[in-house]
Amino acid sequence: MTVNELIEELKQHSPGKKVVVRGYEGGYNDILRIVEMDVFPNPEQRRGYYGEYEYADEEKDKEVSTPAIELYGVNTKSED
């Protein structure tokens, strides 16, 4: 999804509605910030437990990467 697609999608909802991201094992968390990053296609994307993209943290990855944003959230009440 692109930023424009996200904006258009969000326009379909009440402005007071909460936006959340999935938790690690289950449940949902508040979005705490938007993180800008570069991602590239994950070679293991056919496995259900891997995401479709991987974070581009090495220079070789950045050659084939795409700019992206992550809606970041964690459980702020966790004792871990």
PDB file of N, CA, C and O in Angstrom, chain B, residues numbered from 101:
ATOM      1  N   MET B 101       0.844  -1.177   0.000  1.00  0.00           N
ATOM      2  CA  MET B 101       0.000   0.000   0.000  1.00  0.00           C
ATOM      3  C   MET B 101       0.891   1.242   0.000  1.00  0.00           C
ATOM      4  O   MET B 101       1.891   1.297   0.716  1.00  0.00           O
ATOM      5  N   THR B 102       0.527   2.219  -0.792  1.00  0.00           N
ATOM      6  CA  THR B 102       1.257   3.483  -0.825  1.00  0.00           C
ATOM      7  C   THR B 102       0.630   4.473   0.152  1.00  0.00           C
ATOM      8  O   THR B 102      -0.453   4.227   0.684  1.00  0.00           O
ATOM      9  N   VAL B 103       1.313   5.595   0.385  1.00  0.00           N
ATOM     10  CA  VAL B 103       0.776   6.629   1.265  1.00  0.00           C
ATOM     11  C   VAL B 103      -0.552   7.147   0.720  1.00  0.00           C
ATOM     12  O   VAL B 103      -1.508   7.305   1.479  1.00  0.00           O
ATOM     13  N   ASN B 104      -0.625   7.414  -0.584  1.00  0.00           N
ATOM     14  CA  ASN B 104      -1.883   7.897  -1.169  1.00  0.00           C
ATOM     15  C   ASN B 104      -3.008   6.886  -0.990  1.00  0.00           C
ATOM     16  O   ASN B 104      -4.141   7.265  -0.693  1.00  0.00           O
ATOM     17  N   GLU B 105      -2.702   5.594  -1.170  1.00  0.00           N
ATOM     18  CA  GLU B 105      -3.722   4.568  -0.980  1.00  0.00           C
ATOM     19  C   GLU B 105      -4.169   4.510   0.484  1.00  0.00           C
ATOM     20  O   GLU B 105      -5.354   4.340   0.771  1.00  0.00           O
ATOM     21  N   LEU B 106      -3.207   4.652   1.410  1.00  0.00           N
ATOM     22  CA  LEU B 106      -3.543   4.656   2.832  1.00  0.00           C
ATOM     23  C   LEU B 106      -4.425   5.848   3.177  1.00  0.00           C
ATOM     24  O   LEU B 106      -5.409   5.698   3.901  1.00  0.00           O
ATOM     25  N   ILE B 107      -4.086   7.023   2.672  1.00  0.00           N
ATOM     26  CA  ILE B 107      -4.891   8.227   2.922  1.00  0.00           C
ATOM     27  C   ILE B 107      -6.309   8.025   2.405  1.00  0.00           C
ATOM     28  O   ILE B 107      -7.278   8.329   3.100  1.00  0.00           O
ATOM     29  N   GLU B 108      -6.428   7.516   1.193  1.00  0.00           N
ATOM     30  CA  GLU B 108      -7.758   7.289   0.624  1.00  0.00           C
ATOM     31  C   GLU B 108      -8.538   6.274   1.449  1.00  0.00           C
ATOM     32  O   GLU B 108      -9.740   6.429   1.663  1.00  0.00           O
ATOM     33  N   GLU B 109      -7.851   5.242   1.906  1.00  0.00           N
ATOM     34  CA  GLU B 109      -8.508   4.239   2.750  1.00  0.00           C
ATOM     35  C   GLU B 109      -8.954   4.854   4.069  1.00  0.00           C
ATOM     36  O   GLU B 109     -10.069   4.604   4.526  1.00  0.00           O
ATOM     37  N   LEU B 110      -8.091   5.653   4.682  1.00  0.00           N
ATOM     38  CA  LEU B 110      -8.418   6.271   5.967  1.00  0.00           C
ATOM     39  C   LEU B 110      -9.572   7.266   5.857  1.00  0.00           C
ATOM     40  O   LEU B 110     -10.309   7.470   6.821  1.00  0.00           O
ATOM     41  N   LYS B 111      -9.730   7.881   4.691  1.00  0.00           N
ATOM     42  CA  LYS B 111     -10.831   8.834   4.484  1.00  0.00           C
ATOM     43  C   LYS B 111     -12.192   8.158   4.577  1.00  0.00           C
ATOM     44  O   LYS B 111     -13.206   8.828   4.770  1.00  0.00           O
ATOM     45  N   GLN B 112     -12.221   6.832   4.440  1.00  0.00           N
ATOM     46  CA  GLN B 112     -13.476   6.088   4.492  1.00  0.00           C
ATOM     47  C   GLN B 112     -13.935   5.833   5.918  1.00  0.00           C
ATOM     48  O   GLN B 112     -15.009   5.273   6.135  1.00  0.00           O
ATOM     49  N   HIS B 113     -13.122   6.243   6.898  1.00  0.00           N
ATOM     50  CA  HIS B 113     -13.410   5.939   8.298  1.00  0.00           C
ATOM     51  C   HIS B 113     -13.604   7.209   9.109  1.00  0.00           C
ATOM     52  O   HIS B 113     -13.165   8.287   8.709  1.00  0.00           O
ATOM     53  N   SER B 114     -14.252   7.073  10.227  1.00  0.00           N
ATOM     54  CA  SER B 114     -14.447   8.185  11.145  1.00  0.00           C
ATOM     55  C   SER B 114     -13.087   8.686  11.629  1.00  0.00           C
ATOM     56  O   SER B 114     -12.228   7.878  11.983  1.00  0.00           O
ATOM     57  N   PRO B 115     -12.875  10.020  11.652  1.00  0.00           N
ATOM     58  CA  PRO B 115     -11.571  10.569  12.058  1.00  0.00           C
ATOM     59  C   PRO B 115     -11.190  10.236  13.501  1.00  0.00           C
ATOM     60  O   PRO B 115     -10.009  10.280  13.846  1.00  0.00           O
ATOM     61  N   GLY B 116     -12.155   9.906  14.340  1.00  0.00           N
ATOM     62  CA  GLY B 116     -11.851   9.571  15.727  1.00  0.00           C
ATOM     63  C   GLY B 116     -11.528   8.102  15.954  1.00  0.00           C
ATOM     64  O   GLY B 116     -11.232   7.694  17.077  1.00  0.00           O
ATOM     65  N   LYS B 117     -11.585   7.301  14.881  1.00  0.00           N
ATOM     66  CA  LYS B 117     -11.341   5.864  15.015  1.00  0.00           C
ATOM     67  C   LYS B 117      -9.860   5.603  15.287  1.00  0.00           C
ATOM     68  O   LYS B 117      -8.993   6.219  14.668  1.00  0.00           O
ATOM     69  N   LYS B 118      -9.576   4.692  16.212  1.00  0.00           N
ATOM     70  CA  LYS B 118      -8.203   4.333  16.572  1.00  0.00           C
ATOM     71  C   LYS B 118      -7.536   3.555  15.442  1.00  0.00           C
ATOM     72  O   LYS B 118      -8.193   2.776  14.752  1.00  0.00           O
ATOM     73  N   VAL B 119      -6.248   3.761  15.252  1.00  0.00           N
ATOM     74  CA  VAL B 119      -5.451   3.016  14.284  1.00  0.00           C
ATOM     75  C   VAL B 119      -4.478   2.154  15.072  1.00  0.00           C
ATOM     76  O   VAL B 119      -3.768   2.657  15.942  1.00  0.00           O
ATOM     77  N   VAL B 120      -4.437   0.846  14.773  1.00  0.00           N
ATOM     78  CA  VAL B 120      -3.584  -0.083  15.508  1.00  0.00           C
ATOM     79  C   VAL B 120      -2.763  -0.934  14.543  1.00  0.00           C
ATOM     80  O   VAL B 120      -3.047  -0.981  13.346  1.00  0.00           O
ATOM     81  N   VAL B 121      -1.742  -1.607  15.076  1.00  0.00           N
ATOM     82  CA  VAL B 121      -0.974  -2.602  14.325  1.00  0.00           C
ATOM     83  C   VAL B 121      -1.023  -3.901  15.105  1.00  0.00           C
ATOM     84  O   VAL B 121      -1.211  -3.888  16.321  1.00  0.00           O
ATOM     85  N   ARG B 122      -0.857  -5.009  14.430  1.00  0.00           N
ATOM     86  CA  ARG B 122      -0.908  -6.307  15.091  1.00  0.00           C
ATOM     87  C   ARG B 122       0.227  -6.464  16.088  1.00  0.00           C
ATOM     88  O   ARG B 122       1.331  -5.954  15.890  1.00  0.00           O
ATOM     89  N   GLY B 123      -0.069  -7.176  17.158  1.00  0.00           N
ATOM     90  CA  GLY B 123       0.951  -7.526  18.125  1.00  0.00           C
ATOM     91  C   GLY B 123       1.823  -8.655  17.604  1.00  0.00           C
ATOM     92  O   GLY B 123       1.542  -9.221  16.547  1.00  0.00           O
ATOM     93  N   TYR B 124       2.866  -8.981  18.328  1.00  0.00           N
ATOM     94  CA  TYR B 124       3.824 -10.002  17.894  1.00  0.00           C
ATOM     95  C   TYR B 124       3.173 -11.377  17.758  1.00  0.00           C
ATOM     96  O   TYR B 124       3.241 -11.982  16.688  1.00  0.00           O
ATOM     97  N   GLU B 125       2.557 -11.872  18.795  1.00  0.00           N
ATOM     98  CA  GLU B 125       1.939 -13.195  18.768  1.00  0.00           C
ATOM     99  C   GLU B 125       0.427 -13.121  18.571  1.00  0.00           C
ATOM    100  O   GLU B 125      -0.172 -14.052  18.033  1.00  0.00           O
ATOM    101  N   GLY B 126      -0.185 -12.042  18.992  1.00  0.00           N
ATOM    102  CA  GLY B 126      -1.625 -11.894  18.878  1.00  0.00           C
ATOM    103  C   GLY B 126      -2.023 -10.557  19.468  1.00  0.00           C
ATOM    104  O   GLY B 126      -1.194  -9.870  20.065  1.00  0.00           O
ATOM    105  N   GLY B 127      -3.267 -10.185  19.310  1.00  0.00           N
ATOM    106  CA  GLY B 127      -3.725  -8.902  19.815  1.00  0.00           C
ATOM    107  C   GLY B 127      -3.285  -7.753  18.922  1.00  0.00           C
ATOM    108  O   GLY B 127      -2.797  -7.963  17.812  1.00  0.00           O
ATOM    109  N   TYR B 128      -3.465  -6.539  19.420  1.00  0.00           N
ATOM    110  CA  TYR B 128      -3.172  -5.336  18.645  1.00  0.00           C
ATOM    111  C   TYR B 128      -2.531  -4.295  19.544  1.00  0.00           C
ATOM    112  O   TYR B 128      -2.712  -4.339  20.761  1.00  0.00           O
ATOM    113  N   ASN B 129      -1.790  -3.365  18.975  1.00  0.00           N
ATOM    114  CA  ASN B 129      -1.116  -2.285  19.708  1.00  0.00           C
ATOM    115  C   ASN B 129      -1.430  -0.939  19.080  1.00  0.00           C
ATOM    116  O   ASN B 129      -1.769  -0.857  17.899  1.00  0.00           O
ATOM    117  N   ASP B 130      -1.313   0.128  19.886  1.00  0.00           N
ATOM    118  CA  ASP B 130      -1.416   1.487  19.348  1.00  0.00           C
ATOM    119  C   ASP B 130      -0.230   1.773  18.440  1.00  0.00           C
ATOM    120  O   ASP B 130       0.859   1.234  18.640  1.00  0.00           O
ATOM    121  N   ILE B 131      -0.443   2.615  17.451  1.00  0.00           N
ATOM    122  CA  ILE B 131       0.662   3.096  16.627  1.00  0.00           C
ATOM    123  C   ILE B 131       1.357   4.196  17.415  1.00  0.00           C
ATOM    124  O   ILE B 131       0.721   5.159  17.842  1.00  0.00           O
ATOM    125  N   LEU B 132       2.652   4.050  17.603  1.00  0.00           N
ATOM    126  CA  LEU B 132       3.419   5.013  18.381  1.00  0.00           C
ATOM    127  C   LEU B 132       4.158   6.005  17.498  1.00  0.00           C
ATOM    128  O   LEU B 132       4.377   7.151  17.889  1.00  0.00           O
ATOM    129  N   ARG B 133       4.538   5.564  16.315  1.00  0.00           N
ATOM    130  CA  ARG B 133       5.218   6.462  15.388  1.00  0.00           C
ATOM    131  C   ARG B 133       5.244   5.850  13.989  1.00  0.00           C
ATOM    132  O   ARG B 133       5.004   4.655  13.816  1.00  0.00           O
ATOM    133  N   ILE B 134       5.534   6.669  13.019  1.00  0.00           N
ATOM    134  CA  ILE B 134       5.737   6.208  11.651  1.00  0.00           C
ATOM    135  C   ILE B 134       7.232   6.201  11.404  1.00  0.00           C
ATOM    136  O   ILE B 134       7.910   7.203  11.629  1.00  0.00           O
ATOM    137  N   VAL B 135       7.746   5.072  10.942  1.00  0.00           N
ATOM    138  CA  VAL B 135       9.183   4.904  10.723  1.00  0.00           C
ATOM    139  C   VAL B 135       9.441   4.831   9.227  1.00  0.00           C
ATOM    140  O   VAL B 135       8.868   3.989   8.535  1.00  0.00           O
ATOM    141  N   GLU B 136      10.305   5.713   8.725  1.00  0.00           N
ATOM    142  CA  GLU B 136      10.695   5.664   7.315  1.00  0.00           C
ATOM    143  C   GLU B 136      11.846   4.681   7.165  1.00  0.00           C
ATOM    144  O   GLU B 136      12.758   4.650   7.991  1.00  0.00           O
ATOM    145  N   MET B 137      11.799   3.878   6.109  1.00  0.00           N
ATOM    146  CA  MET B 137      12.831   2.872   5.885  1.00  0.00           C
ATOM    147  C   MET B 137      12.853   2.467   4.430  1.00  0.00           C
ATOM    148  O   MET B 137      11.995   2.876   3.647  1.00  0.00           O
ATOM    149  N   ASP B 138      13.828   1.668   4.073  1.00  0.00           N
ATOM    150  CA  ASP B 138      13.891   1.040   2.765  1.00  0.00           C
ATOM    151  C   ASP B 138      13.663  -0.449   2.967  1.00  0.00           C
ATOM    152  O   ASP B 138      14.170  -1.034   3.923  1.00  0.00           O
ATOM    153  N   VAL B 139      12.897  -1.066   2.064  1.00  0.00           N
ATOM    154  CA  VAL B 139      12.625  -2.495   2.129  1.00  0.00           C
ATOM    155  C   VAL B 139      12.911  -3.126   0.770  1.00  0.00           C
ATOM    156  O   VAL B 139      12.917  -2.448  -0.258  1.00  0.00           O
ATOM    157  N   PHE B 140      13.147  -4.433   0.787  1.00  0.00           N
ATOM    158  CA  PHE B 140      13.316  -5.172  -0.460  1.00  0.00           C
ATOM    159  C   PHE B 140      12.558  -6.489  -0.337  1.00  0.00           C
ATOM    160  O   PHE B 140      12.299  -6.943   0.777  1.00  0.00           O
ATOM    161  N   PRO B 141      12.192  -7.119  -1.470  1.00  0.00           N
ATOM    162  CA  PRO B 141      11.415  -8.356  -1.410  1.00  0.00           C
ATOM    163  C   PRO B 141      12.148  -9.444  -0.621  1.00  0.00           C
ATOM    164  O   PRO B 141      13.334  -9.691  -0.840  1.00  0.00           O
ATOM    165  N   ASN B 142      11.437 -10.081   0.285  1.00  0.00           N
ATOM    166  CA  ASN B 142      11.994 -11.145   1.103  1.00  0.00           C
ATOM    167  C   ASN B 142      12.040 -12.427   0.280  1.00  0.00           C
ATOM    168  O   ASN B 142      11.008 -12.861  -0.232  1.00  0.00           O
ATOM    169  N   PRO B 143      13.224 -13.049   0.139  1.00  0.00           N
ATOM    170  CA  PRO B 143      13.295 -14.279  -0.660  1.00  0.00           C
ATOM    171  C   PRO B 143      12.498 -15.437  -0.048  1.00  0.00           C
ATOM    172  O   PRO B 143      12.195 -16.405  -0.746  1.00  0.00           O
ATOM    173  N   GLU B 144      12.157 -15.357   1.232  1.00  0.00           N
ATOM    174  CA  GLU B 144      11.383 -16.397   1.918  1.00  0.00           C
ATOM    175  C   GLU B 144       9.900 -16.031   2.000  1.00  0.00           C
ATOM    176  O   GLU B 144       9.176 -16.596   2.820  1.00  0.00           O
ATOM    177  N   GLN B 145       9.435 -15.095   1.164  1.00  0.00           N
ATOM    178  CA  GLN B 145       8.087 -14.564   1.296  1.00  0.00           C
ATOM    179  C   GLN B 145       6.989 -15.605   1.108  1.00  0.00           C
ATOM    180  O   GLN B 145       5.840 -15.339   1.460  1.00  0.00           O
ATOM    181  N   ARG B 146       7.291 -16.742   0.585  1.00  0.00           N
ATOM    182  CA  ARG B 146       6.256 -17.763   0.389  1.00  0.00           C
ATOM    183  C   ARG B 146       5.918 -18.485   1.684  1.00  0.00           C
ATOM    184  O   ARG B 146       4.914 -19.195   1.752  1.00  0.00           O
ATOM    185  N   ARG B 147       6.721 -18.318   2.687  1.00  0.00           N
ATOM    186  CA  ARG B 147       6.437 -18.918   3.987  1.00  0.00           C
ATOM    187  C   ARG B 147       5.506 -17.986   4.747  1.00  0.00           C
ATOM    188  O   ARG B 147       5.764 -16.785   4.821  1.00  0.00           O
ATOM    189  N   GLY B 148       4.437 -18.515   5.309  1.00  0.00           N
ATOM    190  CA  GLY B 148       3.411 -17.703   5.952  1.00  0.00           C
ATOM    191  C   GLY B 148       3.880 -16.905   7.148  1.00  0.00           C
ATOM    192  O   GLY B 148       3.278 -15.882   7.475  1.00  0.00           O
ATOM    193  N   TYR B 149       4.942 -17.343   7.812  1.00  0.00           N
ATOM    194  CA  TYR B 149       5.388 -16.649   9.016  1.00  0.00           C
ATOM    195  C   TYR B 149       6.430 -15.585   8.741  1.00  0.00           C
ATOM    196  O   TYR B 149       6.876 -14.915   9.673  1.00  0.00           O
ATOM    197  N   TYR B 150       6.835 -15.405   7.487  1.00  0.00           N
ATOM    198  CA  TYR B 150       7.743 -14.325   7.123  1.00  0.00           C
ATOM    199  C   TYR B 150       6.958 -13.215   6.429  1.00  0.00           C
ATOM    200  O   TYR B 150       5.973 -13.478   5.739  1.00  0.00           O
ATOM    201  N   GLY B 151       7.394 -11.993   6.614  1.00  0.00           N
ATOM    202  CA  GLY B 151       6.770 -10.888   5.902  1.00  0.00           C
ATOM    203  C   GLY B 151       7.174 -10.885   4.434  1.00  0.00           C
ATOM    204  O   GLY B 151       8.147 -11.530   4.044  1.00  0.00           O
ATOM    205  N   GLU B 152       6.430 -10.164   3.640  1.00  0.00           N
ATOM    206  CA  GLU B 152       6.701 -10.095   2.206  1.00  0.00           C
ATOM    207  C   GLU B 152       7.967  -9.293   1.904  1.00  0.00           C
ATOM    208  O   GLU B 152       8.595  -9.481   0.862  1.00  0.00           O
ATOM    209  N   TYR B 153       8.339  -8.391   2.830  1.00  0.00           N
ATOM    210  CA  TYR B 153       9.516  -7.544   2.630  1.00  0.00           C
ATOM    211  C   TYR B 153      10.476  -7.673   3.797  1.00  0.00           C
ATOM    212  O   TYR B 153      10.100  -8.097   4.889  1.00  0.00           O
ATOM    213  N   GLU B 154      11.717  -7.300   3.547  1.00  0.00           N
ATOM    214  CA  GLU B 154      12.786  -7.312   4.538  1.00  0.00           C
ATOM    215  C   GLU B 154      13.350  -5.901   4.637  1.00  0.00           C
ATOM    216  O   GLU B 154      13.358  -5.165   3.650  1.00  0.00           O
ATOM    217  N   TYR B 155      13.821  -5.518   5.820  1.00  0.00           N
ATOM    218  CA  TYR B 155      14.450  -4.215   6.041  1.00  0.00           C
ATOM    219  C   TYR B 155      15.791  -4.172   5.314  1.00  0.00           C
ATOM    220  O   TYR B 155      16.603  -5.086   5.462  1.00  0.00           O
ATOM    221  N   ALA B 156      16.030  -3.122   4.533  1.00  0.00           N
ATOM    222  CA  ALA B 156      17.278  -2.970   3.779  1.00  0.00           C
ATOM    223  C   ALA B 156      18.298  -2.250   4.644  1.00  0.00           C
ATOM    224  O   ALA B 156      18.337  -1.020   4.678  1.00  0.00           O
ATOM    225  N   ASP B 157      19.128  -3.026   5.349  1.00  0.00           N
ATOM    226  CA  ASP B 157      20.095  -2.398   6.247  1.00  0.00           C
ATOM    227  C   ASP B 157      21.519  -2.441   5.715  1.00  0.00           C
ATOM    228  O   ASP B 157      22.406  -1.816   6.297  1.00  0.00           O
ATOM    229  N   GLU B 158      21.757  -3.153   4.639  1.00  0.00           N
ATOM    230  CA  GLU B 158      23.090  -3.210   4.048  1.00  0.00           C
ATOM    231  C   GLU B 158      23.073  -2.513   2.695  1.00  0.00           C
ATOM    232  O   GLU B 158      22.034  -2.443   2.039  1.00  0.00           O
ATOM    233  N   GLU B 159      24.221  -2.000   2.281  1.00  0.00           N
ATOM    234  CA  GLU B 159      24.302  -1.274   1.017  1.00  0.00           C
ATOM    235  C   GLU B 159      23.844  -2.125  -0.161  1.00  0.00           C
ATOM    236  O   GLU B 159      23.174  -1.619  -1.062  1.00  0.00           O
ATOM    237  N   LYS B 160      24.195  -3.410  -0.167  1.00  0.00           N
ATOM    238  CA  LYS B 160      23.784  -4.275  -1.282  1.00  0.00           C
ATOM    239  C   LYS B 160      22.257  -4.401  -1.353  1.00  0.00           C
ATOM    240  O   LYS B 160      21.697  -4.523  -2.442  1.00  0.00           O
ATOM    241  N   ASP B 161      21.587  -4.373  -0.200  1.00  0.00           N
ATOM    242  CA  ASP B 161      20.130  -4.433  -0.175  1.00  0.00           C
ATOM    243  C   ASP B 161      19.522  -3.149  -0.711  1.00  0.00           C
ATOM    244  O   ASP B 161      18.487  -3.179  -1.376  1.00  0.00           O
ATOM    245  N   LYS B 162      20.160  -2.021  -0.423  1.00  0.00           N
ATOM    246  CA  LYS B 162      19.609  -0.723  -0.826  1.00  0.00           C
ATOM    247  C   LYS B 162      19.603  -0.541  -2.335  1.00  0.00           C
ATOM    248  O   LYS B 162      18.868   0.297  -2.858  1.00  0.00           O
ATOM    249  N   GLU B 163      20.423  -1.326  -3.044  1.00  0.00           N
ATOM    250  CA  GLU B 163      20.440  -1.242  -4.507  1.00  0.00           C
ATOM    251  C   GLU B 163      19.139  -1.757  -5.120  1.00  0.00           C
ATOM    252  O   GLU B 163      18.781  -1.361  -6.229  1.00  0.00           O
ATOM    253  N   VAL B 164      18.432  -2.634  -4.412  1.00  0.00           N
ATOM    254  CA  VAL B 164      17.184  -3.213  -4.926  1.00  0.00           C
ATOM    255  C   VAL B 164      15.996  -2.874  -4.031  1.00  0.00           C
ATOM    256  O   VAL B 164      14.957  -3.532  -4.093  1.00  0.00           O
ATOM    257  N   SER B 165      16.151  -1.854  -3.205  1.00  0.00           N
ATOM    258  CA  SER B 165      15.120  -1.545  -2.216  1.00  0.00           C
ATOM    259  C   SER B 165      14.111  -0.522  -2.716  1.00  0.00           C
ATOM    260  O   SER B 165      14.295   0.118  -3.751  1.00  0.00           O
ATOM    261  N   THR B 166      13.040  -0.395  -1.944  1.00  0.00           N
ATOM    262  CA  THR B 166      11.960   0.545  -2.193  1.00  0.00           C
ATOM    263  C   THR B 166      11.726   1.356  -0.922  1.00  0.00           C
ATOM    264  O   THR B 166      11.704   0.776   0.163  1.00  0.00           O
ATOM    265  N   PRO B 167      11.549   2.676  -1.014  1.00  0.00           N
ATOM    266  CA  PRO B 167      11.220   3.459   0.179  1.00  0.00           C
ATOM    267  C   PRO B 167       9.859   3.029   0.729  1.00  0.00           C
ATOM    268  O   PRO B 167       8.940   2.724  -0.032  1.00  0.00           O
ATOM    269  N   ALA B 168       9.742   3.010   2.052  1.00  0.00           N
ATOM    270  CA  ALA B 168       8.496   2.583   2.694  1.00  0.00           C
ATOM    271  C   ALA B 168       8.327   3.294   4.035  1.00  0.00           C
ATOM    272  O   ALA B 168       9.257   3.929   4.533  1.00  0.00           O
ATOM    273  N   ILE B 169       7.138   3.183   4.608  1.00  0.00           N
ATOM    274  CA  ILE B 169       6.908   3.625   5.979  1.00  0.00           C
ATOM    275  C   ILE B 169       6.333   2.448   6.757  1.00  0.00           C
ATOM    276  O   ILE B 169       5.597   1.626   6.211  1.00  0.00           O
ATOM    277  N   GLU B 170       6.673   2.380   8.018  1.00  0.00           N
ATOM    278  CA  GLU B 170       6.127   1.359   8.901  1.00  0.00           C
ATOM    279  C   GLU B 170       5.261   2.049   9.945  1.00  0.00           C
ATOM    280  O   GLU B 170       5.690   3.023  10.564  1.00  0.00           O
ATOM    281  N   LEU B 171       4.064   1.559  10.140  1.00  0.00           N
ATOM    282  CA  LEU B 171       3.227   2.024  11.234  1.00  0.00           C
ATOM    283  C   LEU B 171       3.673   1.209  12.439  1.00  0.00           C
ATOM    284  O   LEU B 171       3.275   0.055  12.595  1.00  0.00           O
ATOM    285  N   TYR B 172       4.496   1.807  13.289  1.00  0.00           N
ATOM    286  CA  TYR B 172       5.165   1.100  14.378  1.00  0.00           C
ATOM    287  C   TYR B 172       4.364   1.163  15.667  1.00  0.00           C
ATOM    288  O   TYR B 172       3.862   2.220  16.049  1.00  0.00           O
ATOM    289  N   GLY B 173       4.251   0.039  16.325  1.00  0.00           N
ATOM    290  CA  GLY B 173       3.584  -0.022  17.606  1.00  0.00           C
ATOM    291  C   GLY B 173       4.083  -1.202  18.407  1.00  0.00           C
ATOM    292  O   GLY B 173       4.436  -2.238  17.845  1.00  0.00           O
ATOM    293  N   VAL B 174       4.114  -1.050  19.712  1.00  0.00           N
ATOM    294  CA  VAL B 174       4.471  -2.130  20.631  1.00  0.00           C
ATOM    295  C   VAL B 174       3.525  -2.080  21.818  1.00  0.00           C
ATOM    296  O   VAL B 174       2.801  -1.104  22.011  1.00  0.00           O
ATOM    297  N   ASN B 175       3.538  -3.131  22.603  1.00  0.00           N
ATOM    298  CA  ASN B 175       2.748  -3.191  23.824  1.00  0.00           C
ATOM    299  C   ASN B 175       3.480  -2.395  24.902  1.00  0.00           C
ATOM    300  O   ASN B 175       4.473  -2.869  25.455  1.00  0.00           O
ATOM    301  N   THR B 176       3.006  -1.217  25.199  1.00  0.00           N
ATOM    302  CA  THR B 176       3.679  -0.348  26.187  1.00  0.00           C
ATOM    303  C   THR B 176       3.411  -0.805  27.613  1.00  0.00           C
ATOM    304  O   THR B 176       4.030  -0.298  28.548  1.00  0.00           O
ATOM    305  N   LYS B 177       2.508  -1.744  27.792  1.00  0.00           N
ATOM    306  CA  LYS B 177       2.198  -2.250  29.130  1.00  0.00           C
ATOM    307  C   LYS B 177       2.918  -3.571  29.436  1.00  0.00           C
ATOM    308  O   LYS B 177       2.739  -4.153  30.506  1.00  0.00           O
ATOM    309  N   SER B 178       3.733  -4.033  28.479  1.00  0.00           N
ATOM    310  CA  SER B 178       4.446  -5.287  28.651  1.00  0.00           C
ATOM    311  C   SER B 178       5.499  -5.188  29.728  1.00  0.00           C
ATOM    312  O   SER B 178       6.164  -4.161  29.856  1.00  0.00           O
ATOM    313  N   GLU B 179       5.657  -6.240  30.502  1.00  0.00           N
ATOM    314  CA  GLU B 179       6.682  -6.284  31.540  1.00  0.00           C
ATOM    315  C   GLU B 179       7.956  -6.945  31.046  1.00  0.00           C
ATOM    316  O   GLU B 179       8.910  -7.079  31.813  1.00  0.00           O
ATOM    317  N   ASP B 180       8.001  -7.364  29.785  1.00  0.00           N
ATOM    318  CA  ASP B 180       9.188  -8.013  29.201  1.00  0.00           C
ATOM    319  C   ASP B 180      10.270  -7.004  28.909  1.00  0.00           C
ATOM    320  O   ASP B 180      11.337  -7.369  28.416  1.00  0.00           O
TER     321      ASP B 180
END
